[in-house]
Amino acid sequence: MSDLKAQFAQAQVDVKTLTERPDNQTMLKLYSLFKQASEGDVTGSRPGMLDLVNRAKYDAWAELKGKTNDAAMQGYIDLVNKLLGR
């Protein structure tokens, strides 16, 4: 396992230790970086207007289209470390 993948896996564990839930924008950023790192570019159709939560998730992920898996992993790691005050 590469060092980046190990750090990414550790960040996934560390994010669960946050004492306070991040705001919605930060949660969307975490979600989109995780999805981009683990699955690549967004797939499927955009959810309808009445499905606000899934539409917001889709849009946040779609903003990262073209970002490499490694860059998304690093972004996720950096954001988790920032939230933990590292």
Backbone hydrogen bonds, N-H to C=O, Kabsch-Sander energy under -0.5 kcal/mol:
donor,donor_aa,acceptor,acceptor_aa,energy
6,A,2,S,-2.1
7,Q,3,D,-2.4
8,F,4,L,-2.5
9,A,5,K,-2.4
10,Q,6,A,-2.2
11,A,7,Q,-2.4
12,Q,8,F,-1.7
13,V,9,A,-1.3
14,D,10,Q,-3.0
15,V,11,A,-2.4
16,K,13,V,-0.9
17,T,14,D,-2.1
18,L,15,V,-1.1
27,M,23,D,-2.3
28,L,24,N,-2.5
29,K,25,Q,-2.0
30,L,26,T,-2.7
31,Y,27,M,-2.6
32,S,28,L,-2.9
33,L,29,K,-2.5
34,F,30,L,-2.4
35,K,31,Y,-2.7
36,Q,32,S,-2.5
37,A,33,L,-2.4
38,S,34,F,-2.4
39,E,35,K,-3.0
40,G,35,K,-0.8
40,G,36,Q,-1.0
51,D,48,G,-1.4
52,L,50,L,-1.2
55,R,51,D,-2.2
56,A,52,L,-2.3
57,K,53,V,-2.2
58,Y,54,N,-2.5
59,D,55,R,-2.7
60,A,56,A,-2.4
61,W,57,K,-2.2
62,A,58,Y,-2.8
63,E,59,D,-1.6
64,L,61,W,-1.5
65,K,62,A,-1.7
67,K,64,L,-2.6
72,A,68,T,-2.3
73,M,69,N,-2.6
74,Q,70,D,-2.5
75,G,71,A,-2.2
76,Y,72,A,-2.4
77,I,73,M,-2.7
78,D,74,Q,-2.8
79,L,75,G,-2.3
80,V,76,Y,-2.5
81,N,77,I,-2.6
82,K,78,D,-2.2
83,L,79,L,-2.4
84,L,80,V,-1.9
85,G,82,K,-1.3
86,R,81,N,-3.1
